Amino acid sequence: MDKGSKIFIAGHRGMVGSAILRKLEAEAYTNLVYKTSSDLDLRNQEQVANFFSAEKPEYVFLAAAKVGGILANNTYRAEFLYDNLMIQNNVIHQSYVNGVTKLLFLGSSCIYPKFAEQPMREDALLTGLLEPTNEPYAIAKIAGIKMCDAYRDQYGCNNISAMPTNLYGPNDNYDLKKSHVLPALLRKFHEAKENNVEQVEVWGSGAPLREFLHVDDLAEACLFLMNNYNEAGHINVGSSSEVSIKELANIIKEVVGYEGDLIWDASKPDGTPRKLMDNTKINGLGWSPKISLQEGIKSVYQEKFLVVNNS
């Protein structure tokens, strides 16, 4: 991409989209296009067609999606499937219709089978059953990968797909009913500390292993891939480092400075037992993350809870 290339960031107010926008601005890309959901409903075929026809972007970062943790995924199953299918169908199709030079589609590590061999390689896709609690979201994202490839095969579109691991960072969702585990734990421990609560309840057994990537590292990877990667299929983007949920909880407890007890509610679902990405492919191209988990959690906690609350 040239610095003056017209670039559309779909989902620019979400955690991933806002990180991509920050990265592009920091790298002096000057012709950036984005719309709020109230101005452009990406689920609406006519609105998306009119937007692409009027704006004619050259590059598209498709970071818009309906996202959430185990509870949200399992509760709003129809919305997670419908909304995500509609968003990606409209954006990918109109990118083709309007001659977009290149599109980057973003998915998630939940596309892989629940019991995929670890670490999960790209070729593990569709080799087994999905984790039931996030199946609708995963199916939508798998459809997006296949749609990108189909449009590449039939129309010659330069569509690429990146599958990040579990993300955290600025503009994350801290709603305890809809958020992922890391921001949920940050909020729980912070509020328990502020209110002198003696114990914090955490879902599950604490045994599942998870890989986490700071969203600013993902944004750097997205720019790297847009400029250096042009293959069919999808590519993993992760940190190659994993911790148990119990270890994560203790890291967050230490960062927050909470001194109470952790109570594990084993009656609640654990989700997939392990989700470690094989990042050999992207590492081989020359990209690797820079932000450690401890450092990243500290910066997120400082920004979200301390700076805001002290201002």
Secondary structure, 3 states (H helix, E strand, C coil): CCCCCCEEEECCCCHHHHHHHHHHHHCCCCCEECCCCCCCCCCCHHHHHHHHHHHCCCEEEECCCCCCCHHHHHHCHHHHHHHHHHHHHHHHHHHHHCCCCEEEEECCHHHCCCCCCCCECHHHCCCCCCCHHHHHHHHHHHHHHHHHHHHHHHHCCCEEEEEECEEECCCCCCCCCCCCHHHHHHHHHHHHHHCCCCEEEEECCCCCEEEEEEHHHHHHHHHHHHHHCCCCCEEEECCCCEEEHHHHHHHHHHHHCCCCEEEEECCCCCCCCEECECCHHHHHHCCCCCCCHHHHHHHHHHHHHHHHHHC
